[in-house]
Amino acid sequence: MYIGQAAQRAGTTIKSIRHYESIGLLPAPRRQGKYRLYDQQSIELLIFIKCAKEMGFRLRELQTILAAHHGEAMPWDLAQQAIEAKKREINSSIAELTRQYAQLEGFEIDLERARVECPLENL
């Protein structure tokens, strides 16, 4: 199938497909004259990339995972390791944001207490 059909089936854009090819994330497709031809394996890889991006993976991280791909079977072990690392990263972010939220709540309480105890209008 041509690039437009591949983009539609994978739920991405032609521009994204060309970009993924240019950075080596997606293997260069077979060509028929000046047209790029994509197979089902390419569509599945595009869908994987799209889903991974939606889950917060950066293209550079995906390049590391897919470097072992080379048109062969998906490197599931590397993908699983990357997923575990991403989960740890997200948990760390959640912990930091929870800490910041608690600090903001404490600061808000302190400001309210100071406003009540020492209103600026009385100065």
N, C-alpha and C positions, 0 to 999 in steps of 0.2 A: 504494500500500500504506500501511497505517496505521503509526504510530510504533513499535509493538511489533514488527511484522514488519521494519521498516527496521532497528531495533536488532539484531534477531536476525541478519539477513542481513549486516550490517556488522560484527558481533562487538563491539558496544558496548552501552551502556545507554540507556534512555529518558532518564534524568537527564542523561547526557552530551549527547545530542542537543539537549535543551532548553537546556542551558548553551551549546553551540556556537551555537545560534540567538540566544540572548540577547546574546552578545558579537560577533555579526556574522560568525562564522566559517563558519556554514552559512546560506545564504539561507532566508528564511521560506518554508515550503512552501505549496502550494496548499491550500485548505481546502474541506471538504465538511461544511457545518454547523459543528459544534464539533470535528470531527476533522481532523487534519493528514494530508495525503496526500503521500507521497514517491515520487519516480520513480527510475529506475535511475541517473541522473546524481547524485542526492543520495546514493545508496548508495555509488557510486564515490568521491565526495568524502569521505564518512564513513570509508571504508576507507583513503583517502589520509591523512586526519588521524590515524587510529589507527596506521598504519604509521610516520608521521613522529614521532608521540609516542614510539613504541617505540624509535626511533632517536635519541632525545634532544632533539628539537625542543620548544621551549616553545610554548604556545598563542599568545603574543604574536608569536613568530617566524612562526608559521603565518598569523596575521592579516595580517602584512606581505605574505607570499607570495600569499595568497588575496584581498587587497584588490582586485586587478586582475581577479579571476575574474568576479564579478557574474553567475553563471549561464551564462557563455559558456565557451569553450575554456579548459582549464587553462593557467595561465601558466607553461609549461615552462621558459622562460629564467630566470624569477625562482626557480623551484624549484631549478634547477641551480645558480644562484649561491648560494642558501641552503645547498645540500648541500656545495658547495666551502667555504663559510665554516665550516660545522659540522665538516667534516673537519680544517680548520686548527685549530679550537678543540680538537678531540679530540687531535690530534697535539701541541699545546702542553701539554695536560694530561698526556699520556703522558710527555713529556720531563720535566715537573716531577715527576711521581711516580717516574720512573726515578732522577732526581737525589736525591730524598728517600730512596728505597730504598737507594741506594749510601751515603748518609750514615748511615743506620741500621745498615747492615752494618759500616761503619767504626767507628761508636760501639760497637757490640756487641763488635768485636775489641778496641778500646781498653779496654772494661770488663773483658773476660776477662783481658787482659794485666795490668791493674791488680790484679785479684783474685789472680792467681797471684803477682805480684811483691810485693804488700803486703797479705796477708790480714788482715782485720779481727780475726780471732780472736787474733792475736799482739799486739794493742795493749793 
